[in-house]
Amino acid sequence: MNAQKLPSINKVSQPSCFYRSALAVLLFGLLISSCANTKNVVYLKDAKDSETSIIDKLEPVIQRNDLLSITVTSPNATASQPFNTTVMVSTQVVGYTSTQATGYLVDQDGYIDVPMLGRIKAAGLTKKELKEKITNLLIDNKYLMQPVVSVRYLNFKVTVLGEVAKPMVINVPDEKINILEALGFAGDMTVYAKRDNVVLIREEGGKRITKRLDLNSDGVLRSPYYYLKTNDIIYVEPNKAKVNATGNAKTWLPALLSALSLTVVIVDHVTRN
């Protein structure tokens, strides 16, 4: 009786071992190229136990295209009613669509149209200053006695872009938000974010201002740009780990895959023979 020839264990196992080794090398290379240093992922890493005085949030001035809610009350509700006529305004911003809102839109000349009071210059004033201006007009023109005027923004929004989990436009009903809260709404920065060089873009006085903030330092808590203003844009740049990972992968990954494929073919051919 002839003994059945068994397959060579070495010939069967060698290709399998090689494939596993090649895959392990490839995955290791990808991991090394895309690793981000954990020390660059921590916020306020130099912060110590301390008390930091809260910076007074500077009240922003009203600008063109701001949408304002203005309500007027007085002991005479009937006399107050004409000043609370709502104005329907549809707003559109590139990148998202908003629903219709009610309010007074500051036109390109900086004015709003208020029933009975006519055109009032609003741009360049704070909410408090506009409130006082409308109150004085109501009293001086003998429209109302003891009027109470309220002014607030309807389109207070900030935009977060770049290396964050969810780039988005954030509507802020209470008109108060800081840069850390805004990043939190956007799902936080990714591990590839350049935390020590976050860009803040702000339009102020007809000029576009760009500031860079270091969120690794607790000094940001004392920055006048810690609190955001309406229409602020936060842009988070990618760090070197992201840039290098992308660049390296595009450079050597195709060549590595080609070399591995060729080697697999050669080894497979040798083991079959």
C-alpha distance (Angstrom), angle and dihedral (degrees) to the residues before:
residue distance angle dihedral
M1 . . .
N2 3.77 . .
A3 3.77 116.4 .
Q4 3.82 112.8 -119.8
K5 3.78 112.2 -113.4
L6 3.77 110.4 -118.1
P7 3.81 120.8 -145.6
S8 3.76 115.9 -102.9
I9 3.78 110.0 -97.0
N10 3.79 91.7 -152.4
K11 3.81 92.8 52.3
V12 3.79 92.0 51.0
S13 3.77 96.9 43.6
Q14 3.80 100.2 41.2
P15 3.82 97.3 69.2
S16 3.80 91.1 43.2
C17 3.80 91.6 51.0
F18 3.79 91.0 46.4
Y19 3.81 92.8 51.7
R20 3.78 91.0 50.3
S21 3.80 92.0 47.7
A22 3.80 92.7 48.2
L23 3.80 91.4 49.8
A24 3.80 91.0 48.6
V25 3.82 91.5 51.2
L26 3.80 91.2 49.3
L27 3.80 94.1 49.3
F28 3.81 91.3 46.0
G29 3.79 90.7 52.2
L30 3.78 92.0 50.8
L31 3.80 91.0 48.2
I32 3.79 93.8 50.4
S33 3.78 93.2 47.7
S34 3.79 94.0 51.2
C35 3.79 100.9 40.5
A36 3.82 115.9 127.1
N37 3.78 119.9 -153.2
T38 3.79 108.0 -111.0
K39 3.79 92.4 -143.8
N40 3.80 88.2 66.6
V41 3.81 92.9 55.3
V42 3.81 97.3 63.5
Y43 3.80 121.8 98.5
L44 3.83 120.3 -136.6
K45 3.81 90.7 -1.9
D46 3.82 93.0 169.5
A47 3.81 93.6 52.6
K48 3.81 117.3 122.8
D49 3.77 131.9 -172.6
S50 3.79 102.9 -70.7
E51 3.76 145.7 122.9
T52 3.78 116.1 -105.5
S53 3.77 119.5 -163.4
I54 3.77 111.3 -121.4
I55 3.77 110.4 -115.6
D56 3.77 113.5 -124.8
K57 3.77 106.4 -107.9
L58 3.78 105.1 -122.4
E59 3.78 109.5 -129.9
P60 3.80 109.4 -119.1
V61 3.78 121.2 -126.6
I62 3.77 121.4 -119.1
Q63 3.80 114.4 -99.4
R64 3.78 138.0 -169.0
N65 3.83 114.0 -71.9
D66 3.80 92.4 23.3
L67 3.78 112.3 140.4
L68 3.80 112.6 -138.9
S69 3.77 133.8 -166.5
I70 3.81 111.6 -147.8
T71 3.79 120.5 -176.2
V72 3.79 126.2 -179.9
T73 3.80 126.1 -163.0
S74 3.80 133.3 173.6
P75 3.80 140.1 159.5
N76 3.81 86.6 -87.1
A77 3.81 104.0 64.7
T78 3.81 93.4 -178.2
A79 3.80 92.6 54.6
S80 3.81 90.6 47.8
Q81 3.79 95.4 52.2
P82 3.86 98.7 82.5
F83 3.80 90.5 58.4
N84 3.80 92.3 56.6
T85 3.78 97.7 59.8
T86 3.78 107.1 139.6
V87 3.78 120.6 -128.4
M88 3.79 117.6 -150.3
V89 3.80 113.2 -136.4
S90 3.79 128.1 176.9
T91 3.80 114.9 -151.5
Q92 3.78 127.9 -164.8
V93 3.79 127.1 -174.6
V94 3.78 125.2 -174.6
G95 3.79 108.7 -99.7
Y96 3.80 98.7 25.7
T97 3.77 142.2 38.0
S98 3.78 121.9 -130.6
T99 3.76 128.4 -158.4
Q100 3.78 121.7 -113.1
A101 3.77 114.2 -77.3
T102 3.80 133.4 -165.1
G103 3.76 119.9 -126.2
Y104 3.76 148.3 81.4
L105 3.79 116.0 -59.6
V106 3.80 115.4 -147.8
D107 3.81 104.1 -130.0
Q108 3.80 128.0 -139.0
D109 3.80 90.4 -88.8
G110 3.81 91.3 53.2
Y111 3.82 97.3 -107.6
I112 3.80 135.7 125.8
D113 3.81 126.1 -157.4
V114 3.80 112.6 -129.6
P115 3.82 120.1 -174.1
M116 3.83 112.1 -100.9
L117 3.81 91.9 -4.7
G118 3.81 94.1 68.3
R119 3.81 124.9 -158.1
I120 3.78 114.7 0.1
K121 3.81 125.1 -173.2
A122 3.81 106.3 -122.2
A123 3.81 105.5 158.4
G124 3.79 112.6 98.9
L125 3.81 93.6 25.5
T126 3.78 127.7 104.3
K127 3.79 119.1 -126.1
K128 3.80 88.9 -102.9
E129 3.80 92.4 52.1
L130 3.82 92.6 48.3
K131 3.79 90.0 47.7
E132 3.82 90.8 53.5
K133 3.81 91.5 45.7
I134 3.82 93.4 53.4
T135 3.81 91.7 43.5
N136 3.82 91.5 53.8
L137 3.82 92.0 47.3
L138 3.81 90.9 52.4
I139 3.80 92.2 50.1
D140 3.82 97.8 40.0
N141 3.81 91.6 50.6
K142 3.82 90.1 46.2
Y143 3.78 92.4 -124.5
L144 3.80 94.4 130.5
M145 3.76 140.1 8.7
Q146 3.81 117.3 -137.6
P147 3.81 95.8 -2.0
V148 3.79 120.2 -171.6
V149 3.79 113.1 -150.7
S150 3.80 126.0 -166.6
V151 3.81 124.0 -167.5
R152 3.80 126.0 -175.4
Y153 3.79 139.6 154.8
L154 3.79 120.5 -100.5
N155 3.80 97.0 -173.6
F156 3.80 102.7 43.4
K157 3.79 101.4 149.5
V158 3.80 140.8 152.7
T159 3.80 128.7 -161.2
V160 3.82 125.8 -138.7
L161 3.82 119.1 -163.2
G162 3.80 139.9 165.6
E163 3.81 128.8 32.2
V164 3.81 98.1 14.4
A165 3.79 129.8 114.2
K166 3.82 94.4 -115.4
P167 3.82 117.8 18.0
M168 3.78 105.1 -152.7
V169 3.80 152.0 147.5
I170 3.82 110.3 -105.6
N171 3.79 120.9 -152.1
V172 3.81 111.6 -150.3
P173 3.83 112.1 -159.2
D174 3.82 95.5 -179.8
E175 3.83 92.1 47.7
K176 3.80 93.3 -130.1
I177 3.79 124.4 104.7
N178 3.80 135.7 137.8
I179 3.78 128.8 -148.4
L180 3.82 94.7 -101.3
E181 3.80 91.5 52.0
A182 3.80 90.8 49.3
L183 3.80 91.2 52.3
G184 3.80 88.7 48.2
F185 3.81 90.9 55.3
A186 3.81 87.8 51.5
G187 3.81 91.1 56.0
D188 3.83 94.7 -99.8
M189 3.79 128.4 -80.6
T190 3.79 119.3 -61.3
V191 3.81 122.4 -115.2
Y192 3.79 87.0 -100.4
A193 3.82 94.2 60.0
K194 3.78 121.3 118.5
R195 3.80 96.2 -126.9
D196 3.78 95.7 178.2
N197 3.80 94.3 58.0
V198 3.81 110.8 39.8
V199 3.80 112.4 164.4
L200 3.81 120.9 -132.7
I201 3.82 117.5 -168.0
R202 3.80 117.7 -165.6
E203 3.79 134.5 173.4
E204 3.77 111.8 -142.0
G205 3.78 131.4 161.5
G206 3.78 92.0 -6.5
K207 3.80 91.6 -54.2
R208 3.79 132.3 104.7
I209 3.81 111.6 -128.2
T210 3.81 123.5 -163.5
K211 3.82 120.9 -162.4
R212 3.79 130.4 176.8
L213 3.80 118.7 -144.2
D214 3.81 129.6 -162.7
L215 3.80 107.4 -141.6
N216 3.80 90.4 -178.7
S217 3.81 88.2 70.4
D218 3.79 127.2 67.9
G219 3.80 86.7 -137.9
V220 3.79 87.4 87.8
L221 3.82 88.2 71.6
R222 3.82 88.4 66.0
S223 3.78 95.8 42.9
P224 3.81 118.8 115.0
Y225 3.81 85.2 -133.8
Y226 3.80 94.4 58.2
Y227 3.80 90.2 94.7
L228 3.78 114.3 58.3
K229 3.78 129.4 -134.0
T230 3.76 129.8 -146.9
N231 3.81 114.7 -71.9
D232 3.82 93.0 16.6
I233 3.81 114.8 151.9
I234 3.81 122.2 -148.9
Y235 3.79 116.0 -161.2
V236 3.81 119.6 -172.4
E237 3.79 113.1 -158.7
P238 3.84 123.4 -147.1
N239 3.80 115.6 -106.6
K240 3.80 127.1 -127.1
A241 3.80 92.1 -92.0
K242 3.82 90.5 61.9
V243 3.80 93.5 43.4
N244 3.81 93.1 46.5
A245 3.80 93.3 45.0
T246 3.78 91.7 52.1
G247 3.80 94.1 43.3
N248 3.79 95.6 44.1
A249 3.79 93.7 47.3
K250 3.80 91.4 51.9
T251 3.81 90.8 47.8
W252 3.79 106.3 44.6
L253 3.79 106.8 13.9
P254 3.84 96.3 78.2
A255 3.82 91.2 46.6
L256 3.80 91.6 47.2
L257 3.79 92.8 49.5
S258 3.80 90.9 49.1
A259 3.81 91.6 49.8
L260 3.80 92.1 47.8
S261 3.80 91.7 48.4
L262 3.80 91.6 50.9
T263 3.80 91.6 47.4
V264 3.81 91.7 49.6
V265 3.81 90.6 52.4
I266 3.82 92.1 49.4
V267 3.81 94.2 46.7
D268 3.79 91.5 46.1
H269 3.80 90.6 50.7
V270 3.81 92.5 48.7
T271 3.81 94.5 48.0
R272 3.81 92.3 48.9
N273 3.79 89.8 54.6
